[in-house]
Amino acid sequence: MLKKPFLIAEIGINHNGDINIAKKLIKNAKQANFDCVKFQKRDINSVYSKEQLDAPRESPWGTTQREQKIGLEFMEEEYDQINTFCKNENILWFASAWDIKSLNFLNKYNNTYNKIASAMIVDLKFLEAVAKQKKHTFISTGMSTEKNINDAVEIFKKNNCSFELMHCVSTYPMKVEEANLATIDALKKKYNCNVGYSGHENGVAVSLSALMMGISSLERHITLDRTMYGSDQSASLELKGMMQLTSSIEKMLLAIGEEKIGYITKEEHKIAKKLRSHIKN
């Protein structure tokens, strides 16, 4: 029997450094009946080299990578506001850290969950640090070899930290023909764990197909406007798409029903009496 997956609205850096945009996205996630919102946290000097940060890049914040990265990064003041705002909206939040410093920073908020971004699944020291926190962790498997996933699973099992894998294809937006949702069953069989889906596709069809694979969690990027600045915006859902996704999930789960044979509804009894009135057995 399929169950409603845990729905994660990935805000990530789609707030573009604006706390008011973040708050609007949180309200949209709540309105669309998502279970939580998720952000991304980086210490840019830990994640990027000086050469990378000094490289040229045109953005609303300046002409270097450093200015762009700083412009997109929320600090303690913003996360304090997010923490309070989500409590007031009665919606959970957490964030995927991209380095140890950010992981330790986020720990002050005592959130229920952690997330391993696909980019971070190859950092074994980081995985150890996350697993040691003993928080239920969503592990995205984009850009990963089987060995990468094996190593991650081994670390979380060794540390007795609950986790679930999330099938993911790390292209933005992902082409439908690249989704390969059969991997969800393969991950379940090999690792004997819950498996979710983190999607970067346009629309909701692939996510709804993943639902039918029995996923335990579903993560989609969200945005106020898919044309806004940012590499994740075009692969994100606006409020209308979010509402379509959650409404469709509810209808699909309702439609699946129970495993019954020979079950006739009350309305069918009325129709049967009318349509079979000429039959004499």
Secondary structure by P-SEA (a helix, b strand, c coil): ccccccccccccccccccaaaaaaaaaaaaaaccccccccccccccccccccccccccccccccaaaaaaaacccaaaaaaaaaaaaaacbbbbbbbccaaaaaaaccccccccccccccccaaaaaaaaaaaccbbbbbbccccaaaaaaaaaaaaaacccbbbbbccccccccccccccaaaaaaaaaccbbbbbbbcccccaaaaaaaaacccbbbbbbccccccccccccccccaaaaaaaaaaaaaaaaaacccccccccaaaaaaaaaaaccccc
